[in-house]
Amino acid sequence: MRRLIALTAALIAAFVLAPGPVAALGTDGGFADHSRFTAALRDAFAGYWQTGRRGPQLDRLVEFWLRYHVVKGALAALVLAVLVPLGLRLARHRGKAALAGLAAVTGLGLLALVTVAANVQGALVPLSSLLPMVTGSEPLAGAPEPAVLGALVADFGRYHEVMAVIAAVLAIVLVTAAILLWRRFAATDAAERRTRRLLGALGTVTALTALAVLLVVVANATTAADPGPALRAFFDGGW
């Protein structure tokens, strides 16, 4: 169990520190530095906004961002893969320490699952995931060229389609987990009050999280069906 805990800690540290430098391997733009990346992105996107043509610099930035999300998503998936057996081992133990550890592992597992989903979305539709970094830039004032607007609307629609599908899968996973937790709650002897209390709390939190994710499915599906107004509101600061 100690090895699993140490591996989890190492993977979390890698998740925080590694994505930028790993994604920047083979590039010469210093993209691992966030301030330089943002400045380069705003300049490249302003040219796209004004001319309607994606230049090579914007393509390189989008490629970096895709790889960045791939690295983060892979590391988050590895964290989740280690947390599952760790949680199963803790579930077989009794005592306050084991129960507290199981609660912490469950919380980290849910966070890792959501992180995987967000990074899959970013990797599949990297251009739209970059938009928060360019909104509010001075060169973006005024209406974009129709060709740019059409391309951005289409990409923005795909961005929300992807999240709707990912969130639907995530909701199924969470509903299944909630059912398993409540079944274990029902099967636990009434004398084991702490265990029942923890299982009940975890089952409730998981079910509520599933409900929240279902709302995300509805919101993203709605936006994907008509992404134009949502994108305009996004650039107007409505988000």
C-alpha positions in Angstrom: 0.0 0.0 0.0 2.9 2.4 0.8 4.2 1.9 -2.8 0.8 2.8 -4.2 0.7 5.9 -2.0 4.2 6.9 -3.0 3.4 6.3 -6.7 0.2 8.4 -6.4 2.2 11.3 -4.9 4.9 11.0 -7.6 2.3 11.0 -10.4 0.5 14.1 -8.9 3.8 15.9 -8.8 4.4 15.0 -12.4 0.9 16.1 -13.4 1.7 19.6 -11.9 5.3 20.0 -13.2 5.7 17.9 -16.4 3.0 18.8 -19.0 4.5 22.1 -20.1 8.1 20.9 -20.5 7.1 17.6 -22.1 4.7 19.2 -24.6 7.3 21.7 -25.5 9.9 19.1 -26.5 10.9 19.6 -30.1 9.6 23.2 -30.2 11.7 26.3 -30.4 9.1 28.8 -29.2 9.6 28.5 -25.5 6.0 27.5 -25.1 6.5 25.9 -21.7 6.7 29.4 -20.3 3.0 30.4 -19.8 3.5 34.2 -20.2 5.5 33.7 -23.5 2.9 31.2 -24.7 0.0 33.5 -24.0 1.7 36.5 -25.7 2.5 34.4 -28.8 -1.0 33.0 -28.9 -2.6 36.5 -28.7 -0.4 37.7 -31.6 -1.0 34.7 -33.7 -4.8 34.6 -33.0 -5.1 38.4 -33.8 -3.6 37.6 -37.3 -6.1 34.8 -37.7 -9.0 37.1 -36.5 -8.1 39.9 -38.9 -7.1 37.9 -42.1 -9.2 34.7 -41.8 -6.1 32.6 -42.4 -4.3 30.4 -39.8 -0.6 31.0 -39.9 2.1 28.5 -39.1 2.7 30.1 -35.7 -0.9 29.5 -34.6 -0.7 25.9 -35.9 2.4 25.4 -33.7 0.6 26.8 -30.7 -2.4 24.7 -31.2 -0.2 21.6 -31.7 1.6 22.4 -28.4 -1.8 22.8 -26.6 -3.0 19.5 -28.0 0.1 17.7 -26.7 -0.1 19.6 -23.4 -3.6 18.2 -22.9 -2.6 14.7 -23.9 0.2 14.7 -21.3 -2.0 16.0 -18.6 -4.8 13.6 -19.5 -2.4 10.7 -19.5 -1.0 11.5 -16.2 -4.4 12.1 -14.6 -5.5 8.7 -16.0 -2.4 7.1 -14.4 -3.3 8.7 -11.1 -6.8 7.3 -11.4 -5.4 3.8 -12.3 -3.3 3.8 -9.1 -6.1 5.2 -7.0 -8.5 2.3 -7.9 -6.4 -0.5 -6.4 -5.4 1.7 -3.5 -9.1 2.4 -2.7 -9.9 -1.3 -3.0 -7.2 -2.2 -0.5 -8.3 0.5 1.9 -11.9 -0.8 1.6 -10.8 -4.2 2.9 -9.4 -2.6 6.1 -11.3 -1.4 9.2 -10.6 1.6 11.4 -10.7 5.3 11.3 -7.4 5.7 9.4 -8.6 3.3 6.6 -12.0 5.0 6.3 -10.4 8.5 6.2 -7.9 7.2 3.5 -10.8 5.7 1.5 -12.6 9.1 1.6 -9.5 10.9 0.5 -8.9 8.4 -2.3 -12.5 8.6 -3.5 -12.3 12.4 -3.6 -9.0 12.3 -5.5 -10.5 9.7 -7.8 -13.4 11.9 -8.7 -11.1 14.8 -9.3 -8.8 12.7 -11.5 -11.8 11.4 -13.5 -13.1 15.0 -14.1 -9.5 16.0 -15.0 -9.2 13.2 -17.6 -12.5 14.3 -19.1 -11.5 17.9 -19.4 -8.1 17.1 -21.0 -9.7 14.7 -23.5 -11.9 17.6 -24.5 -9.0 19.9 -24.8 -6.9 17.5 -26.8 -9.8 16.7 -29.3 -10.7 20.4 -29.8 -7.6 22.4 -28.8 -8.4 25.6 -30.7 -11.6 26.3 -28.8 -9.9 25.4 -25.5 -7.5 28.2 -26.1 -10.2 30.9 -26.5 -10.2 31.9 -22.8 -6.6 33.0 -23.3 -7.4 35.4 -26.2 -10.7 37.0 -25.2 -10.3 40.5 -24.0 -7.3 41.2 -26.3 -7.4 44.6 -28.0 -6.8 43.3 -31.5 -10.0 41.2 -31.3 -12.2 44.3 -31.0 -14.9 44.5 -33.7 -16.6 41.8 -35.6 -14.5 39.0 -37.1 -14.5 38.2 -40.8 -17.3 35.8 -41.8 -14.9 33.0 -42.7 -13.3 33.2 -39.3 -16.6 33.4 -37.5 -17.9 30.3 -39.3 -14.7 28.3 -38.6 -14.8 29.3 -34.9 -18.5 28.6 -34.5 -18.0 25.1 -36.0 -15.0 24.4 -33.8 -16.9 25.8 -30.7 -19.8 23.5 -31.6 -17.5 20.4 -31.7 -15.9 21.5 -28.4 -19.3 21.2 -26.7 -20.3 18.1 -28.6 -17.2 16.4 -27.3 -17.9 17.4 -23.7 -21.5 16.3 -23.9 -20.4 12.8 -24.9 -17.6 12.7 -22.3 -19.9 14.0 -19.6 -22.5 11.4 -20.5 -20.0 8.6 -20.2 -18.7 10.1 -16.9 -22.3 10.3 -15.6 -22.8 6.6 -16.3 -19.6 5.8 -14.4 -20.6 7.9 -11.4 -24.1 6.5 -11.3 -22.6 3.0 -11.3 -20.2 3.9 -8.5 -23.0 5.4 -6.5 -25.1 2.2 -6.8 -22.1 0.1 -5.7 -21.5 2.4 -2.7 -25.2 2.2 -1.6 -25.2 -1.6 -2.0 -22.2 -1.8 0.2 -23.9 0.6 2.7 -27.0 -1.7 2.7 -24.9 -4.8 3.2 -22.8 -3.3 6.1 -23.8 -4.4 9.6 -25.7 -1.7 11.5 -23.2 -2.0 14.3 -20.5 -0.6 12.1 -21.8 2.9 12.3 -18.7 4.7 11.1 -18.4 2.5 8.0 -22.1 3.0 7.2 -21.8 6.7 7.7 -18.8 7.0 5.4 -20.4 4.8 2.7 -23.6 6.7 2.9 -21.8 10.0 2.6 -19.7 8.8 -0.3 -22.7 7.4 -2.1 -24.6 10.7 -1.6 -21.7 12.8 -2.9 -21.2 10.5 -5.9 -24.9 10.6 -6.7 -25.0 14.4 -6.5 -21.8 14.6 -8.6 -23.5 12.4 -11.2 -26.5 14.8 -11.2 -24.2 17.8 -11.7 -22.5 16.0 -14.6 -25.9 15.3 -16.2 -26.6 19.0 -16.1 -23.3 19.5 -17.8 -24.4 17.1 -20.5 -27.6 19.1 -21.1 -25.8 22.4 -21.1 -23.2 21.3 -23.6 -25.7 19.5 -25.8 -27.8 22.6 -25.9 -24.8 24.8 -26.8 -23.6 22.3 -29.4 -27.0 22.5 -31.1 -26.7 26.2 -31.6 -23.1 27.4 -30.8 -23.2 30.8 -32.6 -24.9 32.8 -29.8 -22.8 31.2 -27.1 -19.6 32.0 -28.9 -20.6 35.6 -29.4 -21.5 35.9 -25.8 -18.1 34.3 -25.0 -16.3 37.0 -26.9 -18.5 39.7 -25.5 -17.6 38.7 -22.0 -20.9 37.0 -21.3 -19.2 34.0 -19.8 
